Amino acid sequence: MKSKNYLHWMMAAATSIAVACGPQLAAAQEFQDLQPSQPLFLAGEGSFFIDGYTQHIDSKYISPSAFAADAGNSMVNQMYVQYQKPLAKNGRFPLVIVHGCCLSSKSWQTTPDGRMGWDEYFVRQGFDTYLAEQVGRARSGFNALQYQKVLTGDAPPSSNPPILIATDAFAWNVFRWGNFSTLTPYSDEQFPMNTVGVGPNSNLSFYNQVIPDLNSTLPNVTPGCADGTCTPADPNSYFSTPSAMAKLANDLGGAILMGHSQSSGYPTMAALQPGSRGVRGIIQLEVGCFANLTSADINILKRIPILIVVADHYPAPNPPTACVTEMQQINSAGGDMTFISLPNYGLHGNSHMMMLDRNNLQVADVIIRWIIGHVRGGPGRL
Amino acid sequence: MSSTATLAIAAHALFAAKIATFGCSSLDEVARLQHLRPDQRAFQTELMQQMFYGQCVAIEPGKLVIADSQASDPQVLLIDRAIEPPGYLAPAIDFERHQDRDKP
């Protein structure tokens, strides 16, 4: 009887969430671009933070001054995570996905031209899917104290960490869309170029996703770390996206970590964190290789299947030399590291932003096939 | 005093970046960026590209790093392995030993 009531509750919750996630309420960058999709049945969805730490904010650093009496502690360098859990699970480990530079978790959601993003697709394929915002980015917030010190004259303006502002020219070059000076995409370009001003009835909706990158504001090493005793496990020492990813993988009882671009090396870095025991698979989108691994590192990584995926129009050499070195080290030690160049799989014209490309679900299927073939076990079967 | 001599004293030592510099995950990329460095435009383009591919990080002047004695090349520092394993390889000449350990 008890289990029957539980089933009723689950079904009711799933129905409620399915209604809330119907296409009429889904979020897109341009509302008129929304595409209809089938109902999505969820067992749960929500969000949480991987803790940062508190720092004291003196009243002189609080502005406007009307609030100066509220000196106190402020949380910084936390990591925001949102998740969806499908009702019909595939029995695989959860996916934890982290975006790249100048971007946020929006990278994985509805594409700028209104198609299904990887977040929804992986959920529909039965994966519990967790989207994490890099520490210091988007909903994770950032540490503003340094800027307030400059504002009050307690620090010189030159001490402010630079903020990386990505432009359209930058996007064209780094995301590999084609020739920016003539706004001419590659002939086989898969990115929805109508969202970056190319073609009739185009718009600039993709650029809504490009936000300032505040990574340079992340914490400095403190002198207390110089003796080597300061590790990521020290709650008062250092917080970074890889350390937060390692904690999340531990907390989930095992997870496949996927990082894109700037974050492509973070899953490996998470696996190498002291105390990390939950990384069950590593997916590196557009590189993130390490040719500086120690034998101890290799001993850890040889137990974790690793996939590298690169798209088309990739700058030579391909694979990058660091990837060749790492693959040789990992695989000769008995590990399982795979390199996939999408053109070799018959997928041509994909950009650095493959998760938003017009064939983004085909690319996701390449990843899912690799997971099925390489990552053994699932939650509760560690 | 060379960085090599300093590193011979302790397994970990705190260093500060003297100038804007970088760290990468391979010696090849460090060498490539050093080769390009006289041409600042080419250097910045390559560094930015490698940052985007998760292969390198930019390091601002004054940033403190933990240098590790495991680097095999005396012209290269292995930095921040203690907190961000496997750490990054960086040009040793761009760093100096941080003397004032009590100063935050």
Boltz contact constraints between the chains, C-beta under 6 A:
constraints:
  - contact:
      token1: [A, 101]
      token2: [B, 52]
      max_distance: 6.0
  - contact:
      token1: [A, 174]
      token2: [B, 52]
      max_distance: 6.0
  - contact:
      token1: [A, 220]
      token2: [B, 64]
      max_distance: 6.0
  - contact:
      token1: [A, 221]
      token2: [B, 64]
      max_distance: 6.0
  - contact:
      token1: [A, 221]
      token2: [B, 66]
      max_distance: 6.0
  - contact:
      token1: [A, 223]
      token2: [B, 14]
      max_distance: 6.0
  - contact:
      token1: [A, 223]
      token2: [B, 101]
      max_distance: 6.0
  - contact:
      token1: [A, 225]
      token2: [B, 66]
      max_distance: 6.0
  - contact:
      token1: [A, 226]
      token2: [B, 14]
      max_distance: 6.0
  - contact:
      token1: [A, 228]
      token2: [B, 11]
      max_distance: 6.0
  - contact:
      token1: [A, 228]
      token2: [B, 12]
      max_distance: 6.0
  - contact:
      token1: [A, 228]
      token2: [B, 82]
      max_distance: 6.0
  - contact:
      token1: [A, 232]
      token2: [B, 83]
      max_distance: 6.0
  - contact:
      token1: [A, 238]
      token2: [B, 83]
      max_distance: 6.0
  - contact:
      token1: [A, 261]
      token2: [B, 52]
      max_distance: 6.0
  - contact:
      token1: [A, 262]
      token2: [B, 54]
      max_distance: 6.0
  - contact:
      token1: [A, 264]
      token2: [B, 54]
      max_distance: 6.0
  - contact:
      token1: [A, 265]
      token2: [B, 54]
      max_distance: 6.0
  - contact:
      token1: [A, 272]
      token2: [B, 85]
      max_distance: 6.0
  - contact:
      token1: [A, 272]
      token2: [B, 86]
      max_distance: 6.0
  - contact:
      token1: [A, 287]
      token2: [B, 53]
      max_distance: 6.0
  - contact:
      token1: [A, 287]
      token2: [B, 54]
      max_distance: 6.0
  - contact:
      token1: [A, 288]
      token2: [B, 54]
      max_distance: 6.0
  - contact:
      token1: [A, 290]
      token2: [B, 25]
      max_distance: 6.0
  - contact:
      token1: [A, 290]
      token2: [B, 86]
      max_distance: 6.0
  - contact:
      token1: [A, 291]
      token2: [B, 26]
      max_distance: 6.0
  - contact:
      token1: [A, 292]
      token2: [B, 25]
      max_distance: 6.0
  - contact:
      token1: [A, 292]
      token2: [B, 86]
      max_distance: 6.0
  - contact:
      token1: [A, 292]
      token2: [B, 89]
      max_distance: 6.0
  - contact:
      token1: [A, 293]
      token2: [B, 86]
      max_distance: 6.0
  - contact:
      token1: [A, 297]
      token2: [B, 86]
      max_distance: 6.0
  - contact:
      token1: [A, 321]
      token2: [B, 28]
      max_distance: 6.0
  - contact:
      token1: [A, 322]
      token2: [B, 25]
      max_distance: 6.0
  - contact:
      token1: [A, 322]
      token2: [B, 26]
      max_distance: 6.0
